[in-house]
Amino acid sequence: MNLKTLTCKHDNIDLNKYIEFREFVKKNMKYPEWLGDFSKEDLTYLLSNGSKIWIYYSDIEPICSMMLIPSTEKDIKKFDLDLDYKKVVDYGPMFVNQKYVGNSLQIQMLKELDDYCSTLRYKYAVSTVHPDNIYSINNLVKDNFEYINRKDFKRGTRNIYLKKL
């Protein structure tokens, strides 16, 4: 399956439908704690402050989703990074409809984010992942992310990965 053959929606995202899709994916995951879950209020705030969500569809069926979150000074401190926050972007939650897992969609989404963030002149991308989520870890490593730290956050322990764009 190729992302380029899917319909992508990234403007005027219906947050209720996005959350419904995320919850559908979580309900069908063996380890739902691997996927973060911003509240509707958090998502509204993030989208009004430069974040972006993409949802890919086949006809009307949602297939996968990715998110970009510009970093803040608070984020940089939280991740223990010694970087200018304006040059760092966070690759937020990514998820794939269970029926389409195993089609290399996450690595394709990572490449799409890389290209998009390069056009915005970001220099670094950061991403967090549950330490047991070997599938996402392998995809991040394939996309040249490097493990830099493990930390406990509100939603649990996460590995932190960084990539120079």
N, C-alpha and C positions, 0 to 999 in steps of 0.2 A: 504494500500500500504506500502511496506517495502523497505527501501533504499537498503537493501542487495540483493533484487531481480532485482535492476536496474543496468545498466552499468555505472560505474563511470570513468570519464576522469579527470585527474588532472595534467598531464604532457603535455607540449607543447600546452597549451590552445591557440586556435585561438581567439585573442582578438576581432576581428571584429565579429565573431559569438557569443562570450560572450556578447558583447555590443548589438548586434541585439536581442539576447534572453532577456536581461535585458529590453530593450526598448519595446519589445513585452509584457512583463509582466507589465511594467509601463502603457502602453497604455490601458491595460485591468483592471487596478486597479481603484477602486472607488476613492482612495486618493493617486495618484501617488507621491505626495510630501513625502510620508512615506519612499520611497526607495531612497537611495543615488545613485549618478551616477558619479563615477570617470571617468575622461576623459581617452582616450586611452593612452595618455602620462603619466598620473598618474599611470594607471595600469601597464604600461611597467616598470616604475620606481619601483613600489612596488614589482612586480614579480622579478625584478633583485636584490632586497634587502630583500629577505627572505619570502615574502608573497606567498600565495598559493591559487589557486582557484580550486574548485571541481565543476563539472557539472555532474548531473545524468541524464541518458537517458533511455527511453523505446524504443527499436529499435533505430530509428534516431530522435525521438521526445525528445527535452529537457524537463525535468520534474521539476528540481529544481537546485539551486546552492548555494554554501556557500564560504566564504573567510576567510582566516586567515592573520592577519597583525601583525608582531612583533612590539612592541611599541618602541618608541624613547623617549629621554629625553623631547623633545618638546611635545609629546603626553601626557606624564605623567603630565606635567605642565598644558596643555590644559584641562585635565580631573580633575585637582586639586587633584591628588593622591600623597600621601607621600610614594611611593614605588620605589624599584629599577626597572628601566625600563626594564632591561634584564630579569626580572622574570614575566613580564606582556605581555600578548598577547591580541590583539583586535580581537574580532569576528566581522569581517566586514560584508558587505552586504550579506543578505540571501534573496532569493526569490523563489517563487513557481509558476509554470505555473498555471494560473487561473483555468484550467480544473481539477487540482489536489488539490486545496485548500480544507482543511478539512480532510486530510488523515494523520495528525500528522507528516508531513514531516519536519517541522521546528524543532520540539522537537527531532526528530531522528537525524537531522543534528547537533543540539547542542550537543547531546550525542557523536556523531562521533568526533566533534571538541574537546570535553572534553578528550576523550580517546587519540586522536592524540597529544594534547598539553601536556598531562601528560607524554607521552613517550619522549617528548622534554624537560621535566623537568621545564616547566613553572609552576609558583606557583599561578598566578592569571589570570583571564580572565576578560576583560572589554567589554562592548557592549553598543551602544547607540541606542535609539529608539525614534521615534516620540511620544510625550506624549499622543496622541489620539489613537495610535495603540495598543489597548487593547489585541489583539490577540498575538502579539509578546511579549508584556509585560507579559501576562499570561504564555507564554512558557518559558520566561527567569526565572520567579519566580518558575515554576515547575522544572527548572534545577538548582535551588538553587542560582540564582543571587539575589543580594539585591540592591535596589534603593539607590544611594548615592548622587545624585545631579541632577539638571536641569540647562542646559546652552544653550546660544545662540551661534550657529556656523554659518559659511557661508551658509550652506544649511538649516538653520532654527533651531528652538528650539528642543532640544533632551534631553531625560532623560538618565542619565548615570547609568549603572548597573555594579556591580562588583561581582565576584565569586572567592572564594578560591578553587583552583583545588586540 
